[in-house]
Amino acid sequence: MPSVGTCATLSRQCWLFAIGSAFFAAATVPGFSAAAGAGATNWLCFIGSWFFTSAAWMQLMLSKPKLEWLSAAIQFAGTVLFNISTGTAVSAHATAVRRHYVWAPDAFGSIAFLVSAALGVAAASIAIGLIALGSRDWQAEWINMIGSIAFGVSAVGAFVRRTGITEDALAANVGTFIGALCFLAAALLILPRFRKRAPTLPESGP
């Protein structure tokens, strides 16, 4: 079993992923952008991306130097790319020319998430089995894969044409929304529900 410290770190990692996912989901829920404006949407995604990066760094530190570590490393790189894309979107969403700078890191970040998710599924299949419906880890890896595919669809929809208009704004928003919900579900699935309490040390005498 993981040590107390590792369980606590895993719990924080899961909550950071969950909070980041909630920010992305809130930002892209149907109707939010129209009501609150693109600026609010971009800021929520930017904040959420940093929760993702913090969680991804923790996951990388917890992973052993095997397939899981490679998956975590690629995921961490993807979150950094999302930091760049969402950060650029905060200041560039109103400028058609600069919107190209938003899409490129967003697309590469989505690719990184897809590769990371595929490696995660492979690692889970090796460790648990190709089909393990009763395993929360197996479920989380496949839900994470679905979320990564949804983010990939979002990136395709967000492609910026020469005119500065996105290819499919609806697909971009819905893909992000579905992906965020999947990441939220995956994070909550592997959230440690029971923690082993550390033994209380006896007080020393005078």
C-alpha positions as CSV (number, residue, x, y, z in Angstrom):
1,M,0.0,0.0,0.0
2,P,1.1,3.6,-0.6
3,S,2.6,5.4,2.4
4,V,0.6,8.0,4.3
5,G,2.6,10.8,2.6
6,T,2.1,9.3,-0.8
7,C,-1.7,8.9,-0.2
8,A,-1.9,12.6,0.9
9,T,0.0,13.7,-2.2
10,L,-2.2,11.5,-4.5
11,S,-5.3,13.1,-2.9
12,R,-4.0,16.6,-3.5
13,Q,-3.2,15.6,-7.1
14,C,-6.7,14.3,-7.7
15,W,-8.3,17.4,-6.2
16,L,-6.1,19.7,-8.4
17,F,-7.1,17.8,-11.5
18,A,-10.7,17.9,-10.4
19,I,-10.7,21.6,-9.7
20,G,-8.9,22.4,-13.0
21,S,-11.4,20.3,-14.9
22,A,-14.3,22.1,-13.1
23,F,-12.9,25.4,-14.3
24,F,-12.7,24.2,-17.9
25,A,-16.2,22.7,-17.7
26,A,-17.6,25.9,-16.2
27,A,-15.9,28.0,-18.9
28,T,-17.3,25.9,-21.8
29,V,-20.8,25.0,-20.5
30,P,-23.2,25.7,-23.3
31,G,-24.4,29.4,-23.1
32,F,-21.7,30.6,-20.7
33,S,-19.6,32.4,-23.2
34,A,-22.6,34.1,-24.8
35,A,-23.7,35.3,-21.3
36,A,-20.4,36.1,-19.7
37,G,-18.2,36.9,-22.7
38,A,-15.1,35.4,-24.2
39,G,-12.9,37.1,-21.7
40,A,-14.5,35.3,-18.8
41,T,-14.2,32.0,-20.6
42,N,-10.6,32.5,-21.4
43,W,-9.7,33.5,-17.8
44,L,-11.5,30.4,-16.4
45,C,-9.6,28.2,-18.8
46,F,-6.3,29.9,-18.0
47,I,-6.8,29.4,-14.2
48,G,-7.9,25.8,-14.8
49,S,-4.8,25.1,-16.8
50,W,-2.5,25.9,-13.9
51,F,-4.4,23.5,-11.6
52,F,-3.8,20.9,-14.4
53,T,-0.1,21.7,-14.5
54,S,0.3,21.5,-10.7
55,A,-1.5,18.1,-10.6
56,A,0.5,16.8,-13.6
57,W,3.7,17.7,-11.9
58,M,2.7,15.9,-8.7
59,Q,1.7,12.9,-10.8
60,L,5.1,13.0,-12.6
61,M,6.9,13.0,-9.2
62,L,4.8,10.0,-8.0
63,S,5.3,8.0,-11.1
64,K,8.0,5.3,-11.4
65,P,10.5,5.4,-14.3
66,K,8.4,3.1,-16.5
67,L,5.5,3.5,-18.9
68,E,3.5,5.4,-16.3
69,W,6.4,7.9,-15.9
70,L,6.5,8.5,-19.7
71,S,2.7,9.0,-19.8
72,A,3.0,11.5,-16.9
73,A,5.9,13.3,-18.5
74,I,4.0,13.8,-21.8
75,Q,0.9,14.9,-19.9
76,F,2.9,17.5,-18.0
77,A,4.3,18.8,-21.2
78,G,0.7,19.0,-22.6
79,T,-0.4,21.0,-19.5
80,V,2.4,23.5,-20.0
81,L,1.3,23.9,-23.7
82,F,-2.3,24.6,-22.4
83,N,-0.8,27.2,-20.0
84,I,0.6,28.9,-23.1
85,S,-2.5,28.6,-25.3
86,T,-4.9,29.7,-22.6
87,G,-2.6,32.5,-21.4
88,T,-2.3,33.8,-25.0
89,A,-6.1,33.6,-25.4
90,V,-6.6,35.9,-22.4
91,S,-4.9,38.8,-24.3
92,A,-5.4,37.7,-27.9
93,H,-9.0,36.5,-28.3
94,A,-10.0,39.8,-29.8
95,T,-7.2,40.0,-32.3
96,A,-7.7,37.8,-35.4
97,V,-4.0,37.7,-36.3
98,R,-2.8,36.6,-32.9
99,R,-5.4,33.9,-32.5
100,H,-3.1,31.6,-34.5
101,Y,-0.7,31.7,-31.6
102,V,-3.5,30.4,-29.4
103,W,-4.3,27.4,-31.6
104,A,-0.8,26.0,-32.2
105,P,0.0,25.2,-28.5
106,D,-3.6,24.1,-27.9
107,A,-3.3,21.6,-30.8
108,F,0.0,20.2,-29.6
109,G,-1.2,20.1,-26.0
110,S,-4.2,18.0,-27.1
111,I,-1.9,15.7,-29.0
112,A,0.2,15.3,-25.9
113,F,-2.9,14.5,-23.9
114,L,-3.9,11.8,-26.4
115,V,-0.4,10.2,-26.4
116,S,-0.3,10.3,-22.6
117,A,-3.8,8.8,-22.3
118,A,-2.8,6.0,-24.7
119,L,0.3,5.2,-22.7
120,G,-1.8,5.3,-19.5
121,V,-4.3,2.8,-21.0
122,A,-1.4,0.6,-22.1
123,A,0.2,0.7,-18.6
124,A,-3.2,-0.1,-17.0
125,S,-3.7,-3.0,-19.4
126,I,-0.3,-4.5,-18.5
127,A,-0.8,-4.0,-14.8
128,I,-4.5,-4.9,-14.4
129,G,-5.6,-6.6,-17.6
130,L,-7.0,-5.6,-21.0
131,I,-10.6,-5.6,-19.6
132,A,-11.0,-4.9,-15.8
133,L,-14.4,-3.3,-15.5
134,G,-14.3,-3.5,-11.7
135,S,-11.1,-1.6,-11.3
136,R,-11.3,2.1,-10.6
137,D,-7.8,2.6,-12.1
138,W,-8.9,0.9,-15.3
139,Q,-12.1,2.9,-15.5
140,A,-10.2,6.2,-14.9
141,E,-7.7,5.5,-17.6
142,W,-10.4,4.8,-20.2
143,I,-12.5,7.8,-19.1
144,N,-9.3,9.9,-19.4
145,M,-8.8,8.6,-22.9
146,I,-12.3,9.6,-23.9
147,G,-11.6,13.1,-22.4
148,S,-8.4,13.4,-24.3
149,I,-10.2,12.4,-27.6
150,A,-12.8,15.1,-26.8
151,F,-10.0,17.7,-26.3
152,G,-8.6,16.6,-29.6
153,V,-12.0,17.2,-31.3
154,S,-12.0,20.6,-29.6
155,A,-8.6,21.5,-31.0
156,V,-9.7,20.5,-34.6
157,G,-12.8,22.7,-34.2
158,A,-10.8,25.6,-32.8
159,F,-8.5,25.6,-35.9
160,V,-8.1,29.3,-37.0
161,R,-8.7,30.0,-40.7
162,R,-6.9,32.7,-42.7
163,T,-9.8,35.0,-42.0
164,G,-9.3,34.6,-38.3
165,I,-12.5,32.7,-37.8
166,T,-12.4,29.3,-36.0
167,E,-13.3,26.2,-38.0
168,D,-16.2,25.0,-35.7
169,A,-16.7,27.0,-32.5
170,L,-19.5,24.7,-31.3
171,A,-17.2,21.6,-31.7
172,A,-14.4,23.5,-29.9
173,N,-16.6,24.4,-26.9
174,V,-18.5,21.1,-26.7
175,G,-15.3,19.1,-27.0
176,T,-13.6,21.0,-24.2
177,F,-16.8,20.7,-22.0
178,I,-17.1,16.9,-22.5
179,G,-13.3,16.4,-22.1
180,A,-13.3,18.4,-18.8
181,L,-16.2,16.4,-17.4
182,C,-14.3,13.2,-18.3
183,F,-11.1,14.4,-16.6
184,L,-13.2,15.4,-13.5
185,A,-14.8,12.0,-13.4
186,A,-11.4,10.2,-13.8
187,A,-9.9,12.3,-11.0
188,L,-12.7,11.6,-8.6
189,L,-12.6,7.9,-9.4
190,I,-9.0,7.5,-8.2
191,L,-9.3,9.9,-5.3
192,P,-8.2,8.0,-2.1
193,R,-11.3,7.4,0.0
194,F,-9.6,6.0,3.0
195,R,-6.3,7.1,4.5
196,K,-4.2,5.2,6.9
197,R,-3.8,7.2,10.1
198,A,-0.2,7.7,11.3
199,P,0.2,6.2,14.8
200,T,0.3,8.7,17.6
201,L,3.7,8.9,19.3
202,P,3.7,8.7,23.1
203,E,4.6,11.9,24.9
204,S,8.1,12.0,26.3
205,G,8.6,12.2,30.0
206,P,10.0,15.3,31.9
